[in-house]
């Protein structure tokens, strides 16, 4: 199996995921006459959310930026039906997208991906360069220090323990604990605030929302390449994915629950 089988689209199709991203789009308040960047747009789910709020809006441009050519191709195919807004897709690294968009923009929306960026200083420098004075940056993440309510920690311990046991039993493998991806190095809300202020941003709105993650959500996140690398580094994707799915199912059954609460951080900041 190739890494194309381990994309984000399956998890992104969960209703709670699209609801959280719609909430962020509404928080930032996109409107007519703006140039709006959907950073790390992937296959265009958030791009569609933005376009839906701009129907019949003139002189508006939505620019989807992603490093993956295959994801952008899928986004272009999926959004062929959207005709009311000017949408373009551009391939670029997140930390250098200002060169790709050329003209300054009014809003940058960055959904559930900032935790993957190793050099957040370079990212925020580039976002600041792309934004007009007074322009807005909105981002969210469910991978931050504080995402797990204390009462849920027992679930995560059970899940990882059961998944690791399944991996050893079925495949004779163990994760390489010396490796760690950026998604596992998490900042607190206060650290995000300090980072933004260092780069000339002022937070205008910050919220933490609690979302009910279903078993299906955990099964779907277990098929995502970056999550697999973070939880089971060094293990082939197919075997790690199967083990994570088995562990999640066993943990849900043992705890007799139908969802696990998880916190989602939303931040809107203005370039001052």
GUSEKOL-238910 format. One record per residue (C-alpha): residue number from 1; x, y, z. Coordinates in Angstrom, 3 decimals. Layout:
BEGIN
<num: NUM; east: X; north: Y; up: Z>
...
//
This chain:
BEGIN
<num: 1; east: 0.000; north: 0.000; up: 0.000>
<num: 2; east: 1.246; north: 3.500; up: -0.779>
<num: 3; east: 1.101; north: 6.593; up: 1.378>
<num: 4; east: -1.789; north: 7.799; up: -0.816>
<num: 5; east: -3.941; north: 5.307; up: 1.105>
<num: 6; east: -3.123; north: 7.189; up: 4.307>
<num: 7; east: -4.337; north: 10.703; up: 3.588>
<num: 8; east: -6.440; north: 13.005; up: 5.754>
<num: 9; east: -9.646; north: 12.984; up: 3.726>
<num: 10; east: -11.287; north: 10.105; up: 5.599>
<num: 11; east: -10.889; north: 11.776; up: 8.987>
<num: 12; east: -11.879; north: 15.169; up: 7.558>
<num: 13; east: -15.221; north: 13.688; up: 6.475>
<num: 14; east: -16.312; north: 13.259; up: 10.120>
<num: 15; east: -19.126; north: 15.720; up: 10.956>
<num: 16; east: -17.400; north: 16.990; up: 14.134>
<num: 17; east: -14.314; north: 17.917; up: 12.097>
<num: 18; east: -16.161; north: 19.950; up: 9.489>
<num: 19; east: -18.248; north: 21.591; up: 12.246>
<num: 20; east: -15.105; north: 22.792; up: 14.030>
<num: 21; east: -13.624; north: 24.207; up: 10.862>
<num: 22; east: -16.918; north: 25.904; up: 9.965>
<num: 23; east: -16.871; north: 27.453; up: 13.434>
<num: 24; east: -13.406; north: 28.925; up: 12.785>
<num: 25; east: -14.437; north: 30.295; up: 9.391>
<num: 26; east: -17.414; north: 31.970; up: 11.059>
<num: 27; east: -15.220; north: 33.341; up: 13.863>
<num: 28; east: -12.900; north: 35.121; up: 11.423>
<num: 29; east: -15.820; north: 36.572; up: 9.448>
<num: 30; east: -14.953; north: 36.228; up: 5.757>
<num: 31; east: -16.752; north: 38.693; up: 3.509>
<num: 32; east: -17.040; north: 40.120; up: 0.004>
<num: 33; east: -14.146; north: 41.945; up: -1.586>
<num: 34; east: -11.498; north: 40.002; up: 0.339>
<num: 35; east: -8.502; north: 37.931; up: -0.737>
<num: 36; east: -8.604; north: 34.865; up: 1.499>
<num: 37; east: -5.965; north: 32.139; up: 1.821>
<num: 38; east: -6.902; north: 28.618; up: 2.889>
<num: 39; east: -3.472; north: 27.482; up: 4.053>
<num: 40; east: -2.776; north: 23.734; up: 3.968>
<num: 41; east: -6.063; north: 23.344; up: 2.110>
<num: 42; east: -5.565; north: 19.649; up: 1.331>
<num: 43; east: -8.435; north: 18.341; up: -0.764>
<num: 44; east: -10.449; north: 21.551; up: -0.337>
<num: 45; east: -12.960; north: 20.829; up: 2.429>
<num: 46; east: -12.334; north: 24.163; up: 4.165>
<num: 47; east: -12.058; north: 25.956; up: 0.813>
<num: 48; east: -15.636; north: 24.846; up: 0.183>
<num: 49; east: -16.737; north: 26.122; up: 3.609>
<num: 50; east: -15.256; north: 29.532; up: 2.787>
<num: 51; east: -16.847; north: 29.606; up: -0.674>
<num: 52; east: -20.250; north: 28.704; up: 0.770>
<num: 53; east: -20.131; north: 31.861; up: 2.899>
<num: 54; east: -19.217; north: 33.987; up: -0.116>
<num: 55; east: -21.974; north: 33.058; up: -2.535>
<num: 56; east: -22.811; north: 35.930; up: -4.857>
<num: 57; east: -19.887; north: 37.921; up: -3.406>
<num: 58; east: -18.055; north: 39.903; up: -6.066>
<num: 59; east: -14.381; north: 40.860; up: -6.195>
<num: 60; east: -13.551; north: 38.019; up: -3.809>
<num: 61; east: -10.676; north: 35.563; up: -4.261>
<num: 62; east: -10.112; north: 32.331; up: -2.346>
<num: 63; east: -6.633; north: 30.844; up: -2.700>
<num: 64; east: -6.022; north: 27.273; up: -1.563>
<num: 65; east: -2.377; north: 26.566; up: -0.732>
<num: 66; east: -0.924; north: 23.097; up: -0.215>
<num: 67; east: 2.379; north: 21.318; up: -0.788>
<num: 68; east: 0.702; north: 18.191; up: -2.217>
<num: 69; east: 0.019; north: 18.158; up: -5.954>
<num: 70; east: -2.291; north: 15.138; up: -5.618>
<num: 71; east: -4.364; north: 16.823; up: -2.886>
<num: 72; east: -4.703; north: 19.982; up: -4.978>
<num: 73; east: -5.803; north: 17.962; up: -8.002>
<num: 74; east: -8.486; north: 16.326; up: -5.855>
<num: 75; east: -9.546; north: 19.741; up: -4.533>
<num: 76; east: -9.925; north: 21.112; up: -8.059>
<num: 77; east: -12.019; north: 18.099; up: -9.054>
<num: 78; east: -14.191; north: 18.273; up: -5.926>
<num: 79; east: -14.895; north: 22.012; up: -6.221>
<num: 80; east: -15.805; north: 22.134; up: -9.902>
<num: 81; east: -19.401; north: 22.791; up: -8.867>
<num: 82; east: -18.510; north: 26.009; up: -6.992>
<num: 83; east: -19.098; north: 28.866; up: -9.417>
<num: 84; east: -19.959; north: 31.914; up: -7.331>
<num: 85; east: -16.451; north: 32.646; up: -6.030>
<num: 86; east: -13.076; north: 32.949; up: -7.725>
<num: 87; east: -11.092; north: 29.969; up: -6.401>
<num: 88; east: -7.544; north: 29.110; up: -7.319>
<num: 89; east: -5.192; north: 26.458; up: -6.006>
<num: 90; east: -1.442; north: 26.934; up: -5.674>
<num: 91; east: 1.246; north: 24.408; up: -4.788>
<num: 92; east: 3.641; north: 25.809; up: -2.185>
<num: 93; east: 5.307; north: 25.035; up: 1.108>
<num: 94; east: 3.394; north: 26.592; up: 4.008>
<num: 95; east: 6.370; north: 28.645; up: 5.223>
<num: 96; east: 6.894; north: 30.257; up: 1.774>
<num: 97; east: 3.392; north: 30.786; up: 0.457>
<num: 98; east: 3.648; north: 34.614; up: 0.401>
<num: 99; east: 5.846; north: 34.319; up: -2.703>
<num: 100; east: 3.154; north: 32.249; up: -4.414>
<num: 101; east: 0.207; north: 34.569; up: -3.702>
<num: 102; east: 2.228; north: 37.680; up: -4.696>
<num: 103; east: -0.393; north: 40.310; up: -3.770>
<num: 104; east: -1.227; north: 40.884; up: -0.101>
<num: 105; east: -4.275; north: 39.172; up: 1.388>
<num: 106; east: -6.960; north: 40.066; up: 3.920>
<num: 107; east: -7.339; north: 36.749; up: 5.740>
<num: 108; east: -5.362; north: 33.555; up: 6.272>
<num: 109; east: -7.279; north: 30.523; up: 7.555>
<num: 110; east: -5.171; north: 27.591; up: 8.745>
<num: 111; east: -7.238; north: 24.637; up: 9.925>
<num: 112; east: -5.801; north: 21.940; up: 12.197>
<num: 113; east: -2.278; north: 21.940; up: 10.765>
<num: 114; east: -0.146; north: 24.497; up: 12.625>
<num: 115; east: 1.096; north: 21.766; up: 14.973>
<num: 116; east: 2.819; north: 20.049; up: 12.026>
<num: 117; east: 5.015; north: 23.038; up: 11.159>
<num: 118; east: 8.541; north: 22.611; up: 12.587>
<num: 119; east: 9.565; north: 26.266; up: 12.212>
<num: 120; east: 6.591; north: 28.250; up: 13.450>
<num: 121; east: 8.686; north: 31.430; up: 13.507>
<num: 122; east: 9.287; north: 31.157; up: 9.755>
<num: 123; east: 5.609; north: 30.395; up: 9.216>
<num: 124; east: 4.358; north: 33.437; up: 11.146>
<num: 125; east: 6.948; north: 35.673; up: 9.483>
<num: 126; east: 5.623; north: 34.582; up: 6.101>
<num: 127; east: 1.974; north: 34.964; up: 7.125>
<num: 128; east: 2.728; north: 38.474; up: 8.389>
<num: 129; east: 4.408; north: 39.263; up: 5.061>
<num: 130; east: 1.355; north: 38.044; up: 3.135>
<num: 131; east: -1.263; north: 39.861; up: 5.225>
<num: 132; east: -2.307; north: 43.466; up: 4.815>
<num: 133; east: -1.998; north: 45.625; up: 7.959>
<num: 134; east: -5.073; north: 44.773; up: 10.003>
<num: 135; east: -5.422; north: 41.463; up: 8.184>
<num: 136; east: -6.551; north: 38.419; up: 10.116>
<num: 137; east: -5.004; north: 35.032; up: 10.855>
<num: 138; east: -7.328; north: 32.302; up: 12.109>
<num: 139; east: -6.146; north: 28.837; up: 13.077>
<num: 140; east: -7.306; north: 25.882; up: 15.114>
<num: 141; east: -5.745; north: 22.717; up: 16.429>
<num: 142; east: -6.683; north: 19.692; up: 18.461>
<num: 143; east: -2.996; north: 18.861; up: 18.965>
<num: 144; east: -1.996; north: 21.283; up: 21.709>
<num: 145; east: -0.988; north: 20.972; up: 25.348>
<num: 146; east: -4.393; north: 20.798; up: 27.005>
<num: 147; east: -6.286; north: 18.988; up: 24.244>
<num: 148; east: -6.943; north: 15.963; up: 26.465>
<num: 149; east: -9.329; north: 16.520; up: 29.404>
<num: 150; east: -7.838; north: 14.829; up: 32.464>
<num: 151; east: -10.631; north: 12.256; up: 32.664>
<num: 152; east: -9.760; north: 10.993; up: 29.160>
<num: 153; east: -6.101; north: 10.184; up: 29.825>
<num: 154; east: -7.017; north: 6.648; up: 30.877>
<num: 155; east: -8.504; north: 6.071; up: 27.420>
<num: 156; east: -5.340; north: 7.202; up: 25.622>
<num: 157; east: -3.180; north: 4.987; up: 27.848>
<num: 158; east: -5.428; north: 1.998; up: 27.165>
<num: 159; east: -5.543; north: 2.736; up: 23.445>
<num: 160; east: -1.776; north: 2.947; up: 23.008>
<num: 161; east: -1.138; north: -0.065; up: 25.273>
<num: 162; east: -3.635; north: -2.235; up: 23.416>
<num: 163; east: -2.401; north: -1.046; up: 20.024>
<num: 164; east: 1.224; north: -1.794; up: 20.962>
<num: 165; east: 0.266; north: -5.264; up: 22.211>
<num: 166; east: -1.610; north: -5.961; up: 18.978>
<num: 167; east: 1.408; north: -4.776; up: 16.946>
<num: 168; east: 3.761; north: -7.127; up: 18.819>
<num: 169; east: 1.344; north: -10.058; up: 18.800>
<num: 170; east: 0.316; north: -9.855; up: 15.139>
<num: 171; east: 3.465; north: -8.514; up: 13.502>
<num: 172; east: 6.328; north: -8.896; up: 15.989>
<num: 173; east: 7.036; north: -5.153; up: 15.798>
<num: 174; east: 7.478; north: -2.220; up: 18.190>
<num: 175; east: 7.562; north: 1.542; up: 17.513>
<num: 176; east: 10.888; north: 3.373; up: 17.429>
<num: 177; east: 10.600; north: 5.654; up: 20.461>
<num: 178; east: 13.692; north: 7.637; up: 19.449>
<num: 179; east: 11.696; north: 9.281; up: 16.646>
<num: 180; east: 9.156; north: 12.031; up: 17.200>
<num: 181; east: 7.274; north: 14.094; up: 14.627>
<num: 182; east: 6.286; north: 17.709; up: 15.099>
<num: 183; east: 2.625; north: 16.839; up: 15.707>
<num: 184; east: 3.703; north: 15.305; up: 19.017>
<num: 185; east: 5.566; north: 18.440; up: 20.187>
<num: 186; east: 2.651; north: 20.468; up: 21.421>
<num: 187; east: 2.396; north: 24.105; up: 22.565>
<num: 188; east: 0.110; north: 25.487; up: 25.255>
<num: 189; east: -2.409; north: 28.253; up: 24.416>
<num: 190; east: -0.163; north: 30.710; up: 26.297>
<num: 191; east: 2.834; north: 29.662; up: 24.184>
<num: 192; east: 0.815; north: 30.257; up: 21.021>
<num: 193; east: -0.170; north: 33.688; up: 22.331>
<num: 194; east: 3.442; north: 34.611; up: 23.065>
<num: 195; east: 4.551; north: 33.376; up: 19.646>
<num: 196; east: 1.899; north: 35.446; up: 17.880>
<num: 197; east: 2.745; north: 38.582; up: 19.848>
<num: 198; east: 6.443; north: 38.157; up: 19.012>
<num: 199; east: 5.490; north: 38.318; up: 15.334>
<num: 200; east: 3.318; north: 41.400; up: 15.562>
<num: 201; east: -0.096; north: 39.791; up: 15.996>
<num: 202; east: -2.744; north: 40.607; up: 18.565>
<num: 203; east: -5.240; north: 37.920; up: 19.525>
<num: 204; east: -8.810; north: 39.175; up: 19.214>
<num: 205; east: -10.566; north: 35.907; up: 20.009>
<num: 206; east: -9.479; north: 32.652; up: 21.627>
<num: 207; east: -11.742; north: 29.749; up: 22.498>
<num: 208; east: -11.448; north: 26.156; up: 23.591>
<num: 209; east: -14.303; north: 23.965; up: 22.437>
<num: 210; east: -14.909; north: 20.398; up: 23.633>
<num: 211; east: -15.769; north: 17.949; up: 20.860>
<num: 212; east: -17.140; north: 14.405; up: 21.162>
<num: 213; east: -14.760; north: 12.115; up: 19.285>
<num: 214; east: -16.581; north: 8.941; up: 18.234>
<num: 215; east: -14.989; north: 5.547; up: 17.699>
<num: 216; east: -15.273; north: 6.191; up: 13.964>
<num: 217; east: -13.225; north: 9.334; up: 14.425>
<num: 218; east: -10.438; north: 7.381; up: 16.134>
<num: 219; east: -10.606; north: 4.683; up: 13.456>
<num: 220; east: -10.294; north: 7.322; up: 10.734>
<num: 221; east: -7.440; north: 9.249; up: 12.360>
<num: 222; east: -5.670; north: 5.868; up: 12.569>
<num: 223; east: -5.488; north: 5.847; up: 8.759>
<num: 224; east: -3.722; north: 9.231; up: 8.555>
<num: 225; east: -0.031; north: 9.134; up: 7.710>
<num: 226; east: 1.126; north: 11.952; up: 10.025>
<num: 227; east: -0.811; north: 10.603; up: 12.996>
<num: 228; east: 0.563; north: 7.109; up: 12.412>
<num: 229; east: 4.115; north: 8.474; up: 12.290>
<num: 230; east: 3.553; north: 10.333; up: 15.539>
<num: 231; east: 2.095; north: 7.429; up: 17.515>
<num: 232; east: 4.001; north: 4.514; up: 15.981>
<num: 233; east: 7.200; north: 5.911; up: 14.453>
<num: 234; east: 9.214; north: 3.505; up: 12.344>
<num: 235; east: 6.335; north: 1.040; up: 11.824>
<num: 236; east: 4.982; north: 0.340; up: 8.301>
<num: 237; east: 1.786; north: 2.323; up: 7.809>
<num: 238; east: -0.504; north: -0.614; up: 7.101>
<num: 239; east: 0.552; north: -2.547; up: 10.201>
<num: 240; east: 0.529; north: 0.515; up: 12.455>
<num: 241; east: -2.909; north: 1.540; up: 11.170>
<num: 242; east: -4.380; north: -1.913; up: 11.772>
<num: 243; east: -2.941; north: -1.944; up: 15.295>
<num: 244; east: -4.232; north: 1.541; up: 16.157>
<num: 245; east: -7.715; north: 0.627; up: 14.919>
<num: 246; east: -7.744; north: -2.594; up: 16.921>
<num: 247; east: -6.520; north: -0.785; up: 20.042>
<num: 248; east: -9.155; north: 1.954; up: 19.752>
<num: 249; east: -11.962; north: -0.569; up: 19.340>
<num: 250; east: -10.798; north: -2.631; up: 22.324>
<num: 251; east: -10.445; north: 0.472; up: 24.515>
<num: 252; east: -13.956; north: 1.709; up: 23.631>
<num: 253; east: -15.433; north: -1.727; up: 24.335>
<num: 254; east: -13.604; north: -2.126; up: 27.637>
<num: 255; east: -14.587; north: 1.347; up: 28.859>
<num: 256; east: -18.170; north: 0.984; up: 27.545>
<num: 257; east: -18.200; north: 4.488; up: 26.025>
<num: 258; east: -19.543; north: 5.850; up: 22.746>
<num: 259; east: -17.343; north: 8.943; up: 22.577>
<num: 260; east: -14.258; north: 10.564; up: 24.111>
<num: 261; east: -14.264; north: 14.344; up: 24.749>
<num: 262; east: -11.354; north: 16.274; up: 23.258>
<num: 263; east: -10.531; north: 19.977; up: 23.326>
<num: 264; east: -10.099; north: 22.120; up: 20.237>
<num: 265; east: -8.228; north: 25.437; up: 20.347>
<num: 266; east: -9.460; north: 28.306; up: 18.109>
<num: 267; east: -7.497; north: 31.537; up: 17.709>
<num: 268; east: -8.167; north: 34.658; up: 15.630>
<num: 269; east: -5.409; north: 37.268; up: 15.557>
<num: 270; east: -4.882; north: 40.587; up: 13.755>
<num: 271; east: -1.654; north: 41.802; up: 12.207>
<num: 272; east: -0.992; north: 45.101; up: 14.005>
//
